[in-house]
Amino acid sequence: MSKVSKNSNRGLLAGAAVFAAVCLLAIAAFQLIGGNGKSETEAAGARTNPLFAELAKLGRREANDPLALGKVDAPVVMVEYSDFQCSFCRTFGRTIEPKLISKYVEQGVLRIEWRNFPIFGQESENAARAAWAAAQQGRFWEFHHAVQTGAPEKKNTGALTPDRLADFAEQAGVPNMTRFRADQESPAAAAAVQRDAAEAYSLGASSTPTFLVNGRPVLGAQPIEQFSAVIDAAAKAAGNNPEYTE
C-alpha cells in the first residue's frame, strides 16, 4: 500500500472515529436529559454541557430552506424531527407549535427547522416525500397543517396514499400539481427524506417528536412551559433577552 493511501485511510478512519464519538455522546445526552421532566435548575446546568455546541451545528440555517420558519440568524434554532403519523407530533403541531411561532418566531427569536423522520412505515414515508414535494413549491407549512388536521388519528390505516396526499397538497394551495406528483415520486424526494432520517438516527433518536433547541435535546410533545423555559434560556445564552408578548 502506498504512503498516500495509508494517509488517506488514516484520515478517513480518524474522521469516522470523531463522528462515532459525537454520536455516542449524543445518545448519552438524549438518555440523560431529553424529556425527562428535569427541573429548570437541572436543565440550566445541563446546558453547560459542551456536547450541545456540537449538536447545535445540526441547525442548517439555509436561507432558502422551505422546511424552515423564522430568520436565518435567529439566536435560537429548534430542529424538529417528526413523523406525520405520530400522534404526539400532531399534538405538538396543533397546540404547541402555533404558540411558539407567535411568541418567538414572529419576534425573530426562534427559527424552526423541520426534519422528516418517518418511523411508522410506508405511509409515513409517503407523507414525508409529499411534504418535501410541497416544499419545493413553497407550501410545506400549509401542507403540514392540512395533513395534521385532516389525516386519520390512527397510524397505517391505508389512508395516506400518494393520491390522498395530493388532495392535501391541493388543500395547501400547491400551484402545480403535475410537478408535485413528479417531485413526490422522485429520487430527490427519497434522498432528502433519507438524509433527515439518517441524521436523526445518528443522534440516537428513536421516537418522535424529537427536538434540538440550540443543541439541547427535548423529547416529546412537552408542555409549552418546558419549551418556553428552554428557548428563553437559549436566547439568553446567545445574548438575546427581549421582553416577549403573549
N, C-alpha and C positions, 0 to 999 in steps of 0.2 A: 504494500500500500504506500502511495506517495505521501510526502510530508504535507502537501497541500490538502490531500484527502483526509489525513489524520486531523489536521487543524480544523477542517470544516466539520468533521464529525464531532470533535470536541465541542465546537461552538453550538452545534445542534443539541447535543446532549446537555450542555450547560443551560441552554435556553429552556429545554424541556424540564430540567430539574427545577429551575426557578418557577416555571409555570405550575408544576405539580405542587411545589411548596406553598405557593399562593392559594391554590385550590384547596389544599388540605387545611390551611389556616382559615380559609373562608368557611369551609364546612364546620370547623370548630366554632367559629363565631356564630353561625346560624344556630347551632345546637346550644350554645351557651346563653345567648341573649335574645335571639329572634323570637318575638311574640310570646315571651314567657310571663308577661304581666309584671315585669320588674318595676320597682318604684322609680320615680323621677330621679332620685339621688343616685340609685344604682345605674340608671341609664346614662346620667351625666358622667359618671366615672367610666363607663364603657366607651363613651365617645372619644376618650383619650387614646384608645387602642390604635396603634399605628397601622393596623391592618385596614382600617376604614379608609385611610388615604389611598390605599391600593384599590379597594373596591369602588371608591368614588370615581376612579378613572374609567369605569364602565359607562358613565354618563357620556354619551357620544357628542352632544352639543352640536349637531349638524344643522346648519342654518335652514336648509330646505327639507328637513325631516318631516314628512307628512303624518307620521305617527306620534308627533310630539305637540304639546301645548305649552306656550309660555316663551319668554325671552331666552335667547341662546345664552346670554350672560347673566341669567338669574343666579342669585347666590346659592340657591338650593336646587338640586336636581333629584327628583324621585323617579327611579326606574321601576316600572311595574311589569312583572312577569305574570301573565294572565291567560286564562282559557275561557272562551266564550260559553262553554257548557258548565262552568264552575258556579255553583250556587252562591258561594261566598264572594266570588268575583262580581257576580250580579248584584249582591247586596252592597258591596263597595261602590260599584259603578252607579247604582241608583240613588243611594242615600248619603254616601260619604264624599265621593269624588266631586259632586257638584258644589259642595260646601268648601272644599279645598280650592276649587277653581275660583270661586267667588272671593274667598278670603285671602288667597295667596297668589294664584296665577295671575289674576287680573290686576294685581297690585305690583307685579314684576318681581315677586319674591321667590316664586316656585316655578320650576319647569317640570312637566310630567312627560316621561318618555315611555311609551308602550312597547313591550316586547311580547310577541306571540309565543306562548308556551303551551301547546296543545297536548295535554297528557291523558285525555279521556277517549282516545281512539279516532277513527276516521272522520266522524262528524266534527270533532274539534279541529282536525287538520283541514277539513273543508272550509270551516268558518275562518280559520287563520289565513288561509290563502285568499279567501274572498275579501277579508279585511284589508289585506295587502293590496289587492286589486282596486278596491275602493279608494285606498290612499293614493294610488297613482293618479287619480283624478281629483284629489283634494277633498275627499268625502269620508275620510276614515272615521272621524269622531261622530259624524251623523250616522254612519253605518253601525258603529259601536253602540250608539243609543238605540237604533232600530232593532238590532239583534237582542240587546239586553232587556228590552221592554216587550219584544214580540216572540222570542223563541220559547220553546217549551221549558217548563221548570225542571223537568226530569232530563237526565242525560240519555243519549243514544236511543231516541225514540224513532229514528228514521226520518225525522223532520228536516234536518239540516243538510239537505241535498244541494248540489250546485244550483239547481233551478230555484229552490226556495230561497237560497242566499241571494240569488239575482233579484228576487222580489224585494228582499230587504234593501238591496242596493238601489233599486228604483225608488223605494220609500225615502232613502237617504239623499236622493237627488243626484245620483251619479249620472252625468250627462250623456256618456257614450256607452251604451250597454253592449254593443258589439265588442268594443275594446275591453270592457270589463270582463266579459266571458272569456276572451282570449287571454287576458292577464291572469285570470283566476286559475287557468289550467297550464300556465306557462312554467318552464323550468326556473325562471327568475323568481316566481312566487314561492316555489318549493325551496329554492336556495335561501331566500330571505327568512322564511319560517324556520328552516333548519338552523340557520345562523343564530337566531334568537334563542331557540330551544337549547342548542349546544352551549350557549353562554350560561343559561340558567342551570343546566346540569353540571357544568364545570364548577359552579359555586356550591354544589351540593344541595341545591333546591330540589325538593321532591313534591311540593304541594303548591297550590295556587289559592289566592294570590300571594306572591312574594314580592317584597319591595326592598329597594336600597334607597335610603334618604341620605344623600351625600356620603354614601358608603355604609351607613348603619343599617343592618338588616332589620326588617319588620315583617313578621309573618302573619298572614291572615287579615280578614276584614276587622281590624281592631276598632274600638270606639274612636270617634272623632277627637276626643280629648287626647288620646295617645298620639295620633298623627300630629295634632297641633303642637304637643309638647316636643316631639322630635324635630318638627320643622322649625319651630321657634328657636330651639337650641342650635340647630344647624345654621340658621340665619345669623344668630348672634355670634357664633364661632367664626362665621365668614365676614364679620364686621358689619352686618346689616341688622338693625334692631328697630324697625319702624313701629308706629302705632297702627294696629290693624283695625279695620272696621268690620263689623259682623255683617 
